[in-house]
Amino acid sequence: GDSVTQMEGPVTLSEEAFLTINCTYTATGYPSLFWYVQYPGEGLQLLLKATKADDKGSNKGFEATYRKETTSFHLEKGSVQVSDSAVYFCALKSSGGGADGLTFGKGTHLIIQP
Amino acid sequence: NAGVMQNPRHLVRRRGQEARLRCSPMKGHSHVYWYRQLPEEGLKFMVYLQKENIIDESGMPKERFSAEFPKEGPSILRIQQVVRGDSAAYFCASSPSEGSRHSPLHFGNGTRLTVT
């Protein structure tokens, strides 16, 4: 079945540092890939997505490139801020649509220190 | 343009009581998903519903848990005879259509259930 593996946290960085959160996946066919962010006490918000190989999703300074050859969708940001502190979830939706919606990774807790 | 609305935000129940969690999808969305998030874990799929139909309940425990999405009104996740292990955050998500792998899910802010 489909699965998503993300680097475990917490990841602690200083403000303005470069961020990478690794995500790899296993899926049949050609899934769409997503990054969601969850701020404390809130639900998940879509951060960015990519729907086919070599697509780059970007939003709020975050980027991720759909790499079919390495089955990866790593999240990057050049200069993080304290307000980026949150839990980040990598997810996929398989090409069959899938009645179960999204398959999520376990989440990576990011802590940015001033 | 309201998003996915869940209530209550926090729910406290004693062991053996019933918990009812409500979810109103975004306007125009007819597909509802329920997920459970345990502390320090990711989201686990529970059930997928369309109006008046349960499409996939493969992630739902066989006993005590049920879900519905009536023709009128919100989707309801019902947990009977709650136990401490049911304590978690329950998230509802909606989408305009199933079958499109490009469609992201839109999440509510969740209901945090605490069983004492």
Interface residues (C-beta under 8 A of the other chain):
Chain A: Y30 P31 S32 F34 Y36 G41 E42 G43 L44 Q45 L46 K49 T51 F89 K93 S94 S95 G96 G97 G98 A99 D100 G101 L102 T103 F104 G105 K106 G107
Chain B: V4 Q6 Y33 Y35 E41 G42 L43 F45 Y48 I55 D56 S58 G59 F91 A93 S95 E98 G99 S100 R101 H102 S103 P104 L105 H106 F107 G108 N109 G110
